[in-house]
Amino acid sequence: MRKPGVLIIAIIIAANLAAQPQRQGRPDGMHHDERREAIEARKIAYITKQLSLSSEEARAFWPIYNEYTEKVEELSNTFREQREQLPDVSEMSEEEAAKFVNEDLERFEAAAALRREYTEKMLRVISVQKVARLFEAEKSFNRMLFREAQRRHRPDSRGGAF
């Protein structure tokens, strides 16, 4: 049986997004921050539905998950900033290439350690089956966003790009 809370969350999110005024200057009418917030709202609704979180589980789970995603984003931003300090890979010196490879390996190791740390925290509030479903839900949600982006950027199949 579906949880009525998930349906209510989805309806509130959809109503909120529909009520937002369209912005000029972008084809979809949304600025970067608005788009990001809309995606985050969809992700919350999607994961909540996929995990079938009870109200109690959701109250305990979301603060942990939100903290985790913030730390993942910080890690990505740090790597991006480091990467921007280096030339294009094809133009790197041996020293720069070694630095790039080392930093990339460190980023993967840090991401794995972060995932392990927060998985352990999540296991204190939701079952291992729900953690496994979370991993799959994240992948599935990202694939869904990727397919949507592909469809938006694909030329019209009825005879050209115009």
Backbone torsions as a table, in degrees:
resi	resn	phi	psi	omega
1	MET	NA	135.1	-179.0
2	ARG	-73.1	146.6	178.0
3	LYS	-80.6	128.0	179.8
4	PRO	-63.8	-25.9	179.6
5	GLY	-62.8	-37.5	179.4
6	VAL	-63.9	-44.0	178.9
7	LEU	-62.2	-42.8	179.6
8	ILE	-63.2	-43.9	178.4
9	ILE	-60.5	-46.0	-179.2
10	ALA	-61.9	-40.4	179.5
11	ILE	-66.2	-43.3	179.4
12	ILE	-62.5	-44.4	179.5
13	ILE	-62.0	-47.8	-179.1
14	ALA	-61.9	-42.7	179.4
15	ALA	-65.1	-40.5	179.6
16	ASN	-64.5	-43.0	179.5
17	LEU	-67.4	-38.8	-180.0
18	ALA	-68.5	-30.1	-177.4
19	ALA	-80.1	-13.5	-178.7
20	GLN	-71.2	134.7	179.5
21	PRO	-68.0	147.5	177.1
22	GLN	-72.8	138.5	179.0
23	ARG	-97.5	143.6	177.5
24	GLN	-86.5	156.1	177.2
25	GLY	100.1	-15.5	177.0
26	ARG	-127.4	141.5	-178.9
27	PRO	-59.2	-34.3	-179.0
28	ASP	-92.2	-4.1	176.7
29	GLY	79.2	4.7	-176.1
30	MET	-114.7	141.7	172.2
31	HIS	-83.1	167.8	-177.0
32	HIS	-55.8	-47.5	-178.3
33	ASP	-64.1	-40.0	178.8
34	GLU	-65.0	-42.4	179.1
35	ARG	-61.8	-44.0	-179.7
36	ARG	-61.8	-44.6	178.8
37	GLU	-63.3	-39.6	178.9
38	ALA	-64.7	-41.3	178.2
39	ILE	-65.2	-42.7	178.8
40	GLU	-61.8	-41.3	178.7
41	ALA	-63.6	-42.6	177.4
42	ARG	-63.2	-39.7	-179.3
43	LYS	-64.4	-43.2	178.8
44	ILE	-60.3	-48.1	179.8
45	ALA	-62.6	-42.1	-178.7
46	TYR	-63.7	-49.4	-178.3
47	ILE	-65.7	-42.1	178.7
48	THR	-58.1	-43.4	179.4
49	LYS	-66.6	-45.4	-177.4
50	GLN	-65.1	-32.8	-178.0
51	LEU	-89.4	-13.4	-175.7
52	SER	50.6	52.3	-178.6
53	LEU	-72.0	134.6	171.4
54	SER	-74.3	168.3	178.6
55	SER	-58.9	-43.3	-179.8
56	GLU	-64.5	-44.4	178.4
57	GLU	-63.2	-43.2	-178.9
58	ALA	-61.1	-42.7	179.1
59	ARG	-60.7	-36.5	-179.3
60	ALA	-83.9	-35.9	-174.2
61	PHE	-73.8	-48.8	-170.6
62	TRP	-61.0	-40.0	176.6
63	PRO	-61.3	-38.8	178.5
64	ILE	-66.5	-47.6	-178.3
65	TYR	-64.1	-41.6	179.0
66	ASN	-63.7	-40.5	176.7
67	GLU	-63.1	-42.4	178.1
68	TYR	-59.9	-48.8	-177.4
69	THR	-66.1	-33.2	175.3
70	GLU	-63.2	-42.9	-179.4
71	LYS	-68.7	-36.3	176.2
72	VAL	-63.6	-42.4	179.5
73	GLU	-64.9	-41.7	176.8
74	GLU	-59.1	-43.8	179.2
75	LEU	-61.9	-44.8	178.7
76	SER	-63.1	-42.2	179.4
77	ASN	-64.2	-40.5	178.5
78	THR	-61.4	-46.1	179.3
79	PHE	-63.8	-42.3	-179.9
80	ARG	-60.3	-43.3	179.1
81	GLU	-63.9	-41.7	177.9
82	GLN	-63.7	-42.2	-177.9
83	ARG	-64.9	-35.9	-179.6
84	GLU	-66.7	-19.7	179.0
85	GLN	-79.6	-10.9	-177.4
86	LEU	-105.9	154.7	176.2
87	PRO	-72.6	174.9	175.4
88	ASP	-57.1	144.9	-175.8
89	VAL	-52.6	-41.1	-177.9
90	SER	-67.3	-14.8	-178.8
91	GLU	-110.4	7.8	-177.1
92	MET	-75.9	144.6	170.0
93	SER	-75.5	172.3	177.4
94	GLU	-60.3	-41.4	-179.0
95	GLU	-65.4	-44.0	178.9
96	GLU	-65.8	-40.0	178.8
97	ALA	-64.4	-40.5	178.4
98	ALA	-64.0	-41.2	177.9
99	LYS	-63.0	-43.9	179.7
100	PHE	-60.8	-47.6	-178.7
101	VAL	-63.0	-44.7	-179.9
102	ASN	-62.9	-45.1	179.4
103	GLU	-64.8	-36.6	178.6
104	ASP	-65.2	-43.6	177.6
105	LEU	-63.7	-41.0	178.3
106	GLU	-63.0	-37.6	178.6
107	ARG	-64.5	-44.4	178.6
108	PHE	-63.2	-41.0	178.4
109	GLU	-65.0	-42.4	178.9
110	ALA	-65.5	-39.5	178.7
111	ALA	-64.8	-40.9	178.8
112	ALA	-65.4	-42.2	178.7
113	ALA	-63.9	-40.1	178.5
114	LEU	-64.6	-43.0	179.0
115	ARG	-63.0	-41.7	178.8
116	ARG	-63.8	-46.6	-179.2
117	GLU	-58.1	-47.3	-176.7
118	TYR	-78.4	-25.8	172.9
119	THR	-62.7	-43.6	178.5
120	GLU	-61.6	-38.9	177.6
121	LYS	-66.4	-41.0	-179.8
122	MET	-67.0	-34.3	179.6
123	LEU	-64.9	-17.8	176.3
124	ARG	-76.5	-17.8	-175.4
125	VAL	-121.8	-18.4	175.4
126	ILE	-136.0	162.1	-176.6
127	SER	-71.8	162.0	177.5
128	VAL	-63.2	-32.7	176.8
129	GLN	-62.9	-39.8	179.8
130	LYS	-71.8	-33.0	175.3
131	VAL	-65.3	-43.4	177.6
132	ALA	-61.0	-42.3	177.7
133	ARG	-65.4	-33.3	176.3
134	LEU	-60.2	-48.0	179.8
135	PHE	-57.5	-44.3	179.1
136	GLU	-68.4	-38.6	179.6
137	ALA	-64.1	-40.1	177.4
138	GLU	-61.4	-46.0	179.0
139	LYS	-62.6	-45.8	-178.4
140	SER	-63.0	-43.0	179.5
141	PHE	-63.6	-43.5	179.3
142	ASN	-64.9	-38.9	175.7
143	ARG	-62.4	-41.4	179.3
144	MET	-61.3	-45.1	178.5
145	LEU	-63.1	-40.2	179.4
146	PHE	-62.1	-45.5	178.9
147	ARG	-63.0	-39.6	178.0
148	GLU	-62.9	-42.2	178.9
149	ALA	-64.2	-39.9	177.4
150	GLN	-61.7	-44.0	179.8
151	ARG	-63.8	-38.8	-179.6
152	ARG	-66.2	-33.0	-175.3
153	HIS	-99.1	0.8	179.2
154	ARG	-81.3	134.4	175.7
155	PRO	-61.0	151.9	178.7
156	ASP	-57.2	126.0	-176.4
157	SER	-78.5	2.6	-177.9
158	ARG	-94.3	21.1	173.7
159	GLY	132.3	21.7	174.9
160	GLY	136.9	-177.3	-175.4
161	ALA	-89.7	-1.1	-177.4
162	PHE	-99.8	NA	NA
